[in-house]
Amino acid sequence: MFVLNPGPEVSTEWMLYFEHLVKQATALTATTNFNASKVQTFLEDRLPLRVEADFQRAYKELADTGMMPAPLALDSSDENFSAMRLSILGNNLKLVHAGEYADYLWDIPCPLFQDVCGEPTLESTLSSHKLFVADLSDYGELTDEASTDSKYIPNVVGFFCNNIKKRQLLPLAITLVDSKLTYTKADSR
């Protein structure tokens, strides 16, 4: 019979791999919602959730309890829309330089640049590097031609400003490329 020799005893607390595992476990624990079972019970008590308003109401009530924050998807503000462009699921924003996208930007009124970007004109916004674009102008080709009556992906170009004073990325305008129509927050009034 052979005797198993496990070798010298090594303390795991000095191992780099062990340190790495501890860091990962700590990071995962920080994102754990210890109220998960309470959240599940809370939402199950509100079943059935049939329409969007039911979901919104349930998650707002849940946020009011303090068990979890309200999902960002419930916030339809311009500020949240822009913040979501910066998230991991957002679009890759590109800095706009002088001469780029001029066809879409020239008709935006100066007071809107002042309000949204904190700059008096398009030129000053560009020179201070505050204007960004999410160019989805070729996404329309993803539309399924067989179902255009119910599903449609428009070709759009979205413009966002980094408003330093407000410390927010704010939407300036969205252009529907095919119709050449540009919409701003002034159009929703």
N, CA and C of each residue as an Amber inpcrd file, in Angstrom:
protein
   567
   0.8460000  -1.1540000   0.0000000   0.0000000   0.0000000   0.0000000
   0.9040000   1.2340000   0.0000000   0.4810000   2.2410000  -0.8130000
   1.2470000   3.4800000  -0.9300000   0.6640000   4.5590000  -0.0290000
   1.5180000   5.2990000   0.5770000   1.0940000   6.4030000   1.4310000
   1.0270000   7.6540000   0.5670000  -0.0760000   8.3360000   0.6430000
  -0.2530000   9.5740000  -0.1330000   0.5070000  10.7000000   0.5360000
   1.3970000  11.3140000  -0.2100000   2.1620000  12.4370000   0.3100000
   1.5690000  13.7090000  -0.2920000   0.8200000  14.4880000   0.4880000
   0.1870000  15.6950000  -0.0670000   1.1700000  16.8280000  -0.3230000
   2.4020000  16.6530000   0.0270000   3.3850000  17.7020000  -0.1880000
   3.3490000  18.7020000   0.9460000   4.1450000  19.7540000   0.8030000
   4.1970000  20.7410000   1.8870000   2.8840000  21.5170000   1.9800000
   2.5420000  21.8970000   3.1680000   1.3230000  22.6790000   3.3680000
   1.6050000  24.1180000   2.9480000   0.6960000  24.6610000   2.1130000
   0.8620000  26.0220000   1.6110000  -0.3130000  26.8610000   2.1020000
  -0.0070000  27.9630000   2.6760000  -1.0500000  28.8600000   3.1640000
  -1.7050000  29.5630000   1.9760000  -3.0180000  29.4670000   1.8720000
  -3.7240000  30.0760000   0.7350000  -3.7790000  31.5900000   0.8270000
  -3.6060000  32.1280000   2.0140000  -3.7290000  33.5760000   2.1450000
  -2.6060000  34.3280000   1.4440000  -1.5200000  33.6440000   1.0850000
  -0.4170000  34.3090000   0.3860000  -0.4390000  34.0200000  -1.1130000
  -1.4240000  33.2740000  -1.5730000  -1.4700000  32.9130000  -2.9870000
  -2.1720000  34.0090000  -3.7890000  -1.5630000  34.3980000  -4.8920000
  -2.1330000  35.4290000  -5.7580000  -3.4940000  34.9960000  -6.2940000
  -3.6200000  33.7280000  -6.6670000  -4.8830000  33.2100000  -7.1770000
  -5.9800000  33.3290000  -6.1230000  -5.6430000  32.9940000  -4.8860000
  -6.6130000  33.0910000  -3.8030000  -7.0540000  34.5410000  -3.6050000
  -6.0910000  35.4740000  -3.6660000  -6.4300000  36.8990000  -3.5560000
  -7.3990000  37.3080000  -4.6590000  -7.1460000  36.8080000  -5.8640000
  -8.0150000  37.1200000  -7.0010000  -9.4340000  36.5940000  -6.7570000
  -9.5440000  35.3580000  -6.2580000 -10.8620000  34.7870000  -5.9660000
 -11.6040000  35.5890000  -4.9000000 -10.8970000  36.0050000  -3.8810000
 -11.5120000  36.7990000  -2.8150000 -12.0180000  38.1280000  -3.3720000
 -11.2310000  38.7780000  -4.2310000 -11.6610000  40.0460000  -4.8400000
 -12.9190000  39.8470000  -5.6750000 -12.9670000  38.7540000  -6.4630000
 -14.1480000  38.4760000  -7.2750000 -15.3710000  38.2230000  -6.3970000
 -15.2010000  37.4320000  -5.3580000 -16.3170000  37.1360000  -4.4610000
 -16.8140000  38.4000000  -3.7740000 -15.8970000  39.2650000  -3.3870000
 -16.2710000  40.5300000  -2.7490000 -17.0530000  41.4090000  -3.7150000
 -16.5990000  41.4780000  -4.9570000 -17.2910000  42.2900000  -5.9640000
 -18.6890000  41.7470000  -6.2340000 -18.8260000  40.4300000  -6.3260000
 -20.1460000  39.8360000  -6.5640000 -21.0780000  40.0540000  -5.3790000
 -20.5570000  39.9290000  -4.1870000 -21.3680000  40.1330000  -2.9890000
 -21.8970000  41.5580000  -2.9190000 -21.1130000  42.5060000  -3.4020000
 -21.5350000  43.9110000  -3.3630000 -22.7530000  44.1670000  -4.2370000
 -22.9720000  43.3200000  -5.2560000 -24.1240000  43.5230000  -6.1420000
 -25.3210000  42.6690000  -5.7450000 -25.1680000  41.8810000  -4.7150000
 -26.2470000  40.9970000  -4.2860000 -27.3700000  41.7950000  -3.6320000
 -28.5920000  41.5020000  -4.0490000 -29.7570000  42.0970000  -3.3960000
 -30.2540000  41.0710000  -2.3790000 -29.9990000  41.3360000  -1.1210000
 -30.3730000  40.3960000  -0.0780000 -31.8800000  40.3680000   0.1560000
 -32.5950000  41.2390000  -0.5330000 -34.0520000  41.2610000  -0.4400000
 -34.7020000  40.4850000  -1.5790000 -33.9460000  39.6650000  -2.3060000
 -34.4640000  39.0120000  -3.5110000 -35.7480000  38.2260000  -3.2460000
 -35.7920000  37.4570000  -2.1690000 -37.0030000  36.6740000  -1.9000000
 -38.1670000  37.5860000  -1.5320000 -37.8930000  38.6840000  -0.8210000
 -38.9500000  39.6460000  -0.4940000 -39.4630000  40.3300000  -1.7600000
 -38.5400000  40.6550000  -2.6650000 -38.9240000  41.2850000  -3.9310000
 -39.8090000  40.3380000  -4.7250000 -39.4280000  39.0650000  -4.7750000
 -40.2210000  38.0780000  -5.4980000 -41.6300000  37.9880000  -4.9190000
 -41.7330000  37.8890000  -3.6070000 -43.0450000  37.8170000  -2.9550000
 -43.8580000  39.0720000  -3.2320000 -43.2190000  40.2220000  -3.1300000
 -43.8790000  41.5080000  -3.3740000 -44.4860000  41.5410000  -4.7780000
 -43.7020000  41.1250000  -5.7760000 -44.1910000  41.1570000  -7.1580000
 -45.2430000  40.0860000  -7.4150000 -45.0740000  38.9070000  -6.8090000
 -46.0670000  37.8460000  -6.9850000 -47.4170000  38.2500000  -6.4100000
 -47.4170000  39.0510000  -5.3440000 -48.6660000  39.5260000  -4.7470000
 -49.4250000  40.4560000  -5.6870000 -48.7530000  41.0050000  -6.6770000
 -49.3820000  41.9410000  -7.6060000 -49.7450000  41.2950000  -8.9410000
 -49.5610000  39.9970000  -9.0490000 -49.9010000  39.2890000 -10.2850000
 -51.4040000  39.2270000 -10.4640000 -51.9090000  39.1940000 -11.6470000
 -51.1900000  39.2240000 -12.9130000 -50.8610000  40.6630000 -13.3270000
 -49.7000000  40.8210000 -13.9080000 -49.2940000  42.1000000 -14.4810000
 -49.5540000  41.9880000 -15.9800000 -50.6030000  42.6740000 -16.4370000
 -51.0420000  42.4730000 -17.8240000 -50.5540000  43.5460000 -18.7920000
 -50.5270000  44.7710000 -18.3370000 -50.1620000  45.8700000 -19.2370000
 -48.9650000  46.6130000 -18.6540000 -48.3540000  47.4350000 -19.4710000
 -47.1550000  48.1580000 -19.0500000 -47.3960000  48.9760000 -17.7830000
 -48.5630000  49.5870000 -17.6800000 -48.8670000  50.4080000 -16.5040000
 -48.8300000  49.5720000 -15.2180000 -49.2310000  48.2880000 -15.3000000
 -49.1770000  47.4010000 -14.1330000 -47.7290000  47.2010000 -13.6690000
 -46.8260000  46.9910000 -14.6240000 -45.4100000  46.8170000 -14.2970000
 -44.8320000  48.0950000 -13.7030000 -45.1550000  49.2110000 -14.3140000
 -44.6360000  50.4870000 -13.8180000 -45.1000000  50.7490000 -12.3920000
 -46.3760000  50.5110000 -12.1350000 -46.9220000  50.7350000 -10.7940000
 -46.2550000  49.7950000  -9.7820000 -46.1110000  48.5170000 -10.1380000
 -45.5110000  47.5450000  -9.2180000 -44.0700000  47.9220000  -8.8830000
 -43.2910000  48.2930000  -9.8910000 -41.8860000  48.6320000  -9.6300000
 -41.7430000  49.9660000  -8.9050000 -42.6690000  50.8880000  -9.1310000
 -42.6300000  52.1500000  -8.3830000 -42.9300000  51.8790000  -6.9080000
 -43.9570000  51.0560000  -6.6440000 -44.2810000  50.6900000  -5.2590000
 -43.1060000  49.9450000  -4.6080000 -42.4600000  49.0910000  -5.3780000
 -41.3150000  48.3450000  -4.8640000 -40.1710000  49.2930000  -4.5030000
 -39.9310000  50.2780000  -5.3450000 -38.8790000  51.2660000  -5.0620000
 -39.2220000  52.0680000  -3.8140000 -40.5070000  52.3570000  -3.6150000
 -40.9360000  53.1100000  -2.4340000 -40.6640000  52.3480000  -1.1370000
 -40.6040000  51.0080000  -1.2150000 -40.3160000  50.2140000  -0.0170000
 -38.8320000  50.2500000   0.3430000 -37.9920000  50.6370000  -0.6060000
 -36.5530000  50.6760000  -0.3660000 -35.8520000  49.3520000  -0.5940000
 -36.5900000  48.3310000  -1.0510000 -35.9570000  47.0300000  -1.2840000
 -35.0520000  47.0430000  -2.5080000 -35.3480000  47.8930000  -3.4670000
 -34.5090000  48.0220000  -4.6540000 -34.8520000  49.3360000  -5.3450000
 -33.9160000  49.9040000  -6.0810000 -34.2230000  51.1500000  -6.7880000
 -35.1520000  50.8870000  -7.9720000 -35.8820000  51.9090000  -8.3720000
 -36.7510000  51.7730000  -9.5390000 -35.8890000  51.5470000 -10.7740000
 -36.2910000  50.6390000 -11.6530000 -35.5200000  50.4110000 -12.8800000
 -35.4330000  51.6860000 -13.7180000 -34.2920000  51.9050000 -14.3400000
 -34.1110000  53.0910000 -15.1800000 -35.1110000  53.1330000 -16.3240000
 -35.5810000  51.9760000 -16.7570000 -36.5240000  51.9360000 -17.8710000
 -37.8390000  52.6410000 -17.5380000 -38.1260000  52.8520000 -16.2500000
 -39.3610000  53.5400000 -15.8670000 -39.2380000  55.0530000 -15.9810000
 -38.0260000  55.5460000 -16.1080000 -37.7840000  56.9870000 -16.1870000
 -37.6800000  57.3910000 -17.6530000 -38.6800000  58.0960000 -18.1510000
 -38.6900000  58.4690000 -19.5690000 -38.1840000  59.8890000 -19.7980000
 -37.4420000  60.4240000 -18.8500000 -36.9360000  61.7880000 -19.0010000
 -35.8110000  61.8420000 -20.0320000 -35.5900000  63.0240000 -20.5760000
 -34.4920000  63.2260000 -21.5210000 -33.1500000  62.9120000 -20.8730000
 -33.0040000  63.2960000 -19.6160000 -31.7520000  63.0610000 -18.9070000
 -31.4530000  61.5610000 -18.7950000 -32.4750000  60.7780000 -18.4750000
 -32.2740000  59.3370000 -18.3580000 -31.9840000  58.7130000 -19.7180000
 -32.6770000  59.1880000 -20.7500000 -32.4230000  58.6900000 -22.1010000
 -30.9490000  58.8860000 -22.4580000 -30.4270000  60.0620000 -22.1650000
 -29.0190000  60.3410000 -22.4580000 -28.0940000  59.5000000 -21.5880000
 -28.4440000  59.3600000 -20.3220000 -27.6060000  58.5590000 -19.4220000
 -27.5230000  57.1150000 -19.9080000 -28.6050000  56.6080000 -20.4500000
 -28.6070000  55.2380000 -20.9520000 -27.7010000  55.0920000 -22.1750000
 -27.4460000  56.1610000 -22.8950000 -26.5140000  56.1060000 -24.0350000
 -25.0920000  55.8750000 -23.5450000 -24.8350000  56.1870000 -22.2890000
 -23.5060000  56.0010000 -21.7190000 -23.3540000  54.6500000 -21.0330000
 -24.4520000  53.9090000 -20.9160000 -24.3970000  52.6400000 -20.2030000
 -23.7390000  51.5770000 -21.0680000 -23.5650000  50.4100000 -20.4800000
 -22.9310000  49.3120000 -21.2030000 -23.7670000  48.8870000 -22.4040000
 -25.0760000  49.1130000 -22.3540000 -25.9440000  48.7480000 -23.4650000
 -26.1930000  49.9230000 -24.4060000 -25.5760000  51.0260000 -24.1480000
 -25.8020000  52.2130000 -24.9670000 -25.0780000  52.1700000 -26.2910000
 -25.1280000  53.2640000 -26.9790000 -24.4600000  53.3760000 -28.2710000
 -23.0790000  53.9720000 -28.0790000 -22.2450000  53.7610000 -29.0580000
 -20.9290000  54.3860000 -29.0330000 -21.0730000  55.8010000 -29.5550000
 -20.9300000  56.7530000 -28.6870000 -21.0310000  58.1520000 -29.0830000
 -19.7070000  58.6120000 -29.6690000 -19.8090000  59.4800000 -30.6580000
 -18.6210000  60.0080000 -31.3220000 -18.6510000  61.5230000 -31.2260000
 -17.5090000  62.1230000 -30.9640000 -17.3940000  63.5750000 -30.9140000
 -17.6270000  64.1420000 -32.3070000 -18.4600000  65.1880000 -32.3990000
 -18.7340000  65.8400000 -33.6830000 -17.7180000  66.9590000 -33.8820000
 -17.1170000  66.9890000 -35.0530000 -16.1440000  68.0240000 -35.4100000
 -16.7810000  69.0050000 -36.3850000 -16.2010000  70.1870000 -36.5070000
 -16.7100000  71.2160000 -37.4200000 -16.8390000  70.6420000 -38.8280000
 -17.9830000  70.9060000 -39.4550000 -18.2370000  70.4360000 -40.8090000
 -18.9640000  69.1120000 -40.8790000 -18.9430000  68.3390000 -39.8060000
 -19.6420000  67.0600000 -39.7970000 -21.1140000  67.2620000 -39.4500000
 -21.9720000  66.5410000 -40.1050000 -23.4090000  66.5310000 -39.8410000
 -24.0430000  67.9110000 -39.9860000 -23.4420000  68.7740000 -40.7660000
 -23.9370000  70.1480000 -40.9170000 -25.3660000  70.1750000 -41.4400000
 -25.7160000  69.2490000 -42.3370000 -27.0730000  69.2220000 -42.8920000
 -28.1290000  69.0420000 -41.8080000 -27.7860000  68.3570000 -40.7380000
 -28.7480000  68.0940000 -39.6650000 -28.7230000  69.1700000 -38.5820000
 -27.6120000  69.8450000 -38.4320000 -27.4290000  70.7630000 -37.3040000
 -27.7270000  72.2250000 -37.6090000 -27.6700000  72.6430000 -38.8530000
 -27.7450000  74.0730000 -39.1690000 -29.0700000  74.7160000 -38.7870000
 -30.1580000  73.9400000 -38.7720000 -31.4600000  74.5550000 -38.4810000
 -31.8610000  74.4880000 -37.0030000 -30.9820000  74.0150000 -36.1310000
 -31.2880000  74.0050000 -34.6930000 -31.0800000  75.4220000 -34.1670000
 -32.1030000  75.9980000 -33.5290000 -31.9910000  77.3950000 -33.0730000
 -30.9440000  77.5800000 -31.9680000 -30.2900000  78.7230000 -31.9870000
 -29.2330000  79.0420000 -31.0050000 -29.7070000  78.9560000 -29.5530000
 -30.9330000  79.4370000 -29.2330000 -31.3610000  79.3190000 -27.8280000
 -31.3610000  77.8720000 -27.3180000 -31.5730000  76.9290000 -28.2150000
 -31.5510000  75.5260000 -27.8040000 -30.1270000  75.0750000 -27.4730000
 -29.1500000  75.5550000 -28.2220000 -27.7590000  75.2460000 -27.8860000
 -27.4260000  75.8070000 -26.5050000 -27.9040000  77.0130000 -26.2190000
 -27.6470000  77.6260000 -24.9100000 -28.2830000  76.8030000 -23.7970000
 -29.5380000  76.3910000 -23.9990000 -30.2760000  75.6590000 -22.9750000
 -29.7120000  74.2560000 -22.7540000 -29.4660000  73.5320000 -23.8280000
 -29.0570000  72.1340000 -23.7160000 -27.5470000  71.9770000 -23.5340000
 -26.7740000  72.7350000 -24.3010000 -25.3140000  72.5560000 -24.3050000
 -24.5750000  73.5340000 -23.4000000 -25.2420000  74.6240000 -23.0320000
 -24.5630000  75.6460000 -22.2410000 -23.6430000  76.5060000 -23.0870000
 -23.8650000  76.5100000 -24.3880000 -23.0710000  77.3040000 -25.3290000
 -24.0270000  78.1190000 -26.1960000 -23.6400000  79.3410000 -26.5860000
 -24.5630000  80.2050000 -27.3260000 -24.8220000  79.7910000 -28.7740000
 -23.8950000  79.0600000 -29.4040000 -24.0530000  78.7300000 -30.8230000
 -23.5420000  77.3230000 -31.1130000 -23.8530000  76.8560000 -32.3100000
 -23.3160000  75.5800000 -32.7750000 -21.7920000  75.6420000 -32.8280000
 -21.2670000  76.7380000 -33.3420000 -19.8130000  76.8730000 -33.4740000
 -19.1060000  76.7800000 -32.1210000 -19.6370000  77.4770000 -31.1210000
 -18.9930000  77.4270000 -29.7990000 -19.1550000  76.0500000 -29.1530000
 -20.2740000  75.3840000 -29.4410000 -20.4760000  74.0280000 -28.9250000
 -19.4420000  73.0800000 -29.5190000 -19.2140000  73.2200000 -30.8290000
 -18.2210000  72.3700000 -31.4970000 -16.8050000  72.6770000 -31.0240000
 -16.4860000  73.9540000 -30.8970000 -15.1170000  74.3190000 -30.5040000
 -14.8070000  73.9360000 -29.0590000 -15.8380000  73.8240000 -28.2280000
 -15.6130000  73.4040000 -26.8390000 -15.7630000  71.8880000 -26.6660000
 -15.9330000  71.1730000 -27.7770000 -15.9790000  69.7020000 -27.7800000
 -17.0930000  69.1540000 -26.8920000 -18.2780000  69.7180000 -27.0340000
 -19.4020000  69.2890000 -26.2010000 -20.4760000  68.5320000 -26.9750000
 -20.3390000  68.4140000 -28.2990000 -21.3890000  67.8070000 -29.1180000
 -20.9770000  66.4030000 -29.5630000 -21.8720000  65.4400000 -29.3020000
 -21.6240000  64.0460000 -29.6440000 -22.7640000  63.5190000 -30.5030000
 -22.4810000  62.4650000 -31.2600000 -23.4860000  61.8950000 -32.1540000
 -23.5510000  60.3850000 -31.9610000 -24.7770000  59.8680000 -32.0510000
 -25.0180000  58.4310000 -32.1650000 -25.5860000  58.2540000 -33.5640000
 -24.7630000  57.7970000 -34.4810000 -25.1430000  57.7130000 -35.8870000
 -25.6860000  56.3230000 -36.2010000 -26.9940000  56.2450000 -36.3100000
 -27.6730000  54.9950000 -36.6500000 -28.3300000  55.1470000 -38.0210000
 -27.6730000  55.8910000 -38.8900000 -28.2640000  56.2370000 -40.1800000
 -28.3450000  55.0640000 -41.1440000 -27.7160000  53.9590000 -40.8190000
 -27.8040000  52.7970000 -41.7060000 -28.5290000  51.6170000 -41.0530000
 -29.2030000  51.8520000 -39.9550000 -29.9050000  50.7720000 -39.2660000
 -31.1840000  50.3570000 -39.9730000 -31.7200000  51.2130000 -40.8330000
 -32.9590000  50.9000000 -41.5370000 -32.8730000  49.6370000 -42.3550000
 -31.6740000  49.2820000 -42.7870000 -31.5150000  48.0680000 -43.5830000
 -31.8020000  46.8120000 -42.7660000 -31.8910000  46.9420000 -41.4560000
 -32.2150000  45.8060000 -40.5960000 -33.7110000  45.5290000 -40.5370000
 -34.5160000  46.4270000 -41.1050000 -35.9680000  46.2480000 -41.1030000
 -36.3370000  45.0240000 -41.9310000 -37.2020000  44.2130000 -41.3830000
 -37.7010000  43.0440000 -42.1040000 -38.7660000  43.5130000 -43.0800000
 -38.4780000  43.4320000 -44.3560000 -39.4000000  43.9360000 -45.3830000
 -40.7560000  43.2470000 -45.3270000 -40.8050000  42.0240000 -44.8250000
 -42.0650000  41.2840000 -44.7630000 -42.9900000  41.7930000 -43.6710000
 -42.4740000  42.5760000 -42.7400000 -43.3210000  43.0190000 -41.6270000
 -43.1970000  44.5150000 -41.3760000 -43.0560000  45.3070000 -42.4250000
 -42.8810000  46.7510000 -42.2370000 -44.1250000  47.4280000 -41.6780000
 -45.2820000  46.7790000 -41.7820000 -46.4890000  47.3850000 -41.2190000
 -46.4840000  47.3370000 -39.6950000 -45.7410000  46.4180000 -39.0840000
 -45.7300000  46.3160000 -37.6240000 -44.3500000  46.5190000 -37.0000000
 -43.2990000  46.3390000 -37.7800000 -41.9410000  46.5110000 -37.2530000
 -41.1520000  47.3670000 -38.2240000 -40.5340000  48.3880000 -37.6890000
 -39.7910000  49.3040000 -38.5460000 -38.6360000  49.8960000 -37.7570000
 -37.4600000  49.8640000 -38.3250000 -36.2860000  50.4690000 -37.6940000
 -35.9110000  51.6830000 -38.5280000 -36.1080000  52.8710000 -38.0030000
 -35.7850000  54.0620000 -38.7960000 -34.2820000  54.3400000 -38.8150000
 -33.8550000  55.0050000 -39.8630000 -32.4850000  55.5150000 -39.9310000
 -32.4790000  56.8240000 -39.1580000 -31.7410000  56.8820000 -38.0710000
 -31.7250000  58.0910000 -37.2430000 -30.3020000  58.5050000 -36.8980000
 -30.1690000  59.7930000 -36.6140000 -28.9230000  60.3510000 -36.1060000
 -29.2990000  61.1580000 -34.8690000 -28.7420000  60.7990000 -33.7180000
 -29.0440000  61.4930000 -32.4660000 -27.8660000  62.3350000 -32.0180000
 -28.1650000  63.5480000 -31.5690000 -27.1200000  64.4640000 -31.1090000
 -27.2800000  64.7220000 -29.6180000 -26.1630000  64.6990000 -28.8980000
 -26.1520000  64.8610000 -27.4530000 -25.0960000  65.8820000 -27.0710000
 -25.3890000  66.6450000 -26.0190000 -24.4390000  67.6500000 -25.5300000
 -23.9850000  67.3030000 -24.1220000 -22.7120000  67.5080000 -23.8890000
 -22.1630000  67.3710000 -22.5460000 -22.2860000  68.7370000 -21.8800000
 -23.3310000  68.9020000 -21.0650000 -23.5490000  70.1710000 -20.3820000
 -22.7560000  70.1460000 -19.0790000 -21.6610000  70.8590000 -19.0810000
 -20.7380000  70.8320000 -17.9430000 -21.3650000  71.4480000 -16.7010000
 -22.0970000  72.5260000 -16.8780000 -22.7030000  73.2000000 -15.7250000
 -23.7340000  72.2930000 -15.0420000 -24.5500000  71.5890000 -15.8430000
 -25.5610000  70.6860000 -15.2900000 -24.9860000  69.3080000 -14.9680000
 -23.7390000  69.0610000 -15.4030000 -23.0650000  67.7830000 -15.1830000
 -23.8750000  66.6160000 -15.7290000 -24.4170000  66.8210000 -16.9540000
 -25.2210000  65.7780000 -17.5810000 -24.9690000  65.7440000 -19.0810000
 -25.1540000  64.5660000 -19.6490000 -25.2190000  64.4230000 -21.0940000
 -26.6900000  64.5710000 -21.4470000 -27.0190000  65.5220000 -22.2900000
 -28.4150000  65.8170000 -22.6060000 -28.6680000  65.6650000 -24.1010000
 -29.8620000  65.1670000 -24.4730000 -30.1750000  65.0590000 -25.8940000
 -30.4520000  66.4330000 -26.4920000 -29.8530000  66.7050000 -27.6320000
 -30.0650000  67.9680000 -28.3320000 -31.1000000  67.8000000 -29.4300000
 -30.9290000  66.7930000 -30.2670000 -31.8320000  66.6060000 -31.4050000
 -31.7310000  65.1810000 -31.9150000 -32.7810000  64.7700000 -32.6070000
 -32.7740000  63.4920000 -33.3120000 -33.2930000  63.7550000 -34.7150000
 -32.5840000  63.2310000 -35.6870000 -32.9600000  63.4320000 -37.0820000
 -33.3740000  62.1020000 -37.6850000 -34.5470000  62.0960000 -38.3130000
 -34.9840000  60.9480000 -39.0920000 -34.4040000  61.1490000 -40.4830000
 -33.4290000  60.3500000 -40.8340000 -32.6410000  60.5680000 -42.0410000
 -33.4890000  60.5050000 -43.3070000 -34.3950000  59.5300000 -43.3890000
 -35.1730000  59.3530000 -44.6160000 -36.0710000  60.5420000 -44.9150000
 -36.6470000  61.1470000 -43.8810000 -37.5440000  62.2900000 -44.0900000
 -36.8240000  63.6250000 -43.9250000 -35.5880000  63.5750000 -43.4440000
 -34.7850000  64.7810000 -43.1860000 -35.4410000  65.7120000 -42.1550000
 -36.2370000  65.1370000 -41.2600000 -36.8710000  65.9150000 -40.1910000
 -36.0170000  65.8140000 -38.9330000 -35.7840000  66.9570000 -38.3000000
 -35.0150000  67.0030000 -37.0600000 -35.9320000  67.4530000 -35.9350000
 -35.9440000  66.6830000 -34.8560000 -36.7860000  66.9920000 -33.7090000
 -35.9130000  67.3570000 -32.5150000 -36.3680000  68.3420000 -31.7590000
 -35.7010000  68.7590000 -30.5300000 -36.7270000  68.7800000 -29.4110000
 -36.2700000  69.0710000 -28.1920000 -37.2280000  69.1330000 -27.0820000
 -38.2120000  70.2780000 -27.2700000 -37.8530000  71.2770000 -28.0640000
 -38.7730000  72.3850000 -28.3420000 -39.9730000  71.9130000 -29.1550000
 -39.8270000  70.8240000 -29.8850000 -40.9260000  70.3020000 -30.7020000
 -41.9640000  69.5620000 -29.8820000 -41.6720000  69.2280000 -28.6450000
 -42.6270000  68.4940000 -27.8180000 -43.5330000  69.4090000 -27.0190000
 -43.3290000  70.7080000 -27.1250000 -44.1470000  71.6460000 -26.3500000
 -45.4190000  71.9740000 -27.0690000
